[in-house]
Amino acid sequence: MLKILGRKTSSNVQKVLWCCDELDIPFEREDVGGKFGKNHEPAYLALNPNGRVPTINDDGFILWESNAIVRYLSAKHGMGTLYPSELHCRADADRWMDWQQTTLRTPMRTLSRALQTPAPEPVGAAQLESAKKDAGDAWKILDAQLAKQPFVAGMNLTMADIAFCSNIHRWNQLPIERPALPNLKVWHDRLCERRGFRRHVLDVG
């Protein structure tokens, strides 16, 4: 059985849990990281030298990096659904997953750690304003994409949408003034209709 190492409150673990829910993949999960520790112990570092979560063990195959895990599980269990079988659609989904990590993740991480964690990290006013602008600009790009279609990579939910799950949830919870992004809102409402999104993202916080 698939084993997932990582606490359920981790934004990156939530991607994997939602992916498993969508694909009806049975799994066992062990709390690792955050208040649970273990992620810097030798046994864990032997699996994931970064000391971060999640890491999966799929019958002896060890994999870390959340988007890579979502791609792998989608390809193995969701060919033609979460993992588009059509090459151009799959490349589009891949692109948006990379964009989530390279463009959106950094400002969202700064905002979340400064404004949403129980023990906020000190962030200078200039850095905070820069993160607000960068995140807002990035979400505007995705909003324009979602004006064309109901989901990030087309007409149906794919692995690309899953990559954004915790980002969009935290964005809506930030105590800041946000630009009006109507397509993003409709998309988020659509995600909230999914059992896995509610169970592993919305209800966890």
Summary of the structure (lengths in Angstrom):
residues: 205
radius of gyration: 16.8
end to end distance: 27.0
largest distance: 47.7
contacts: 656
relative contact order: 0.14
helix: 57%
strand: 10%
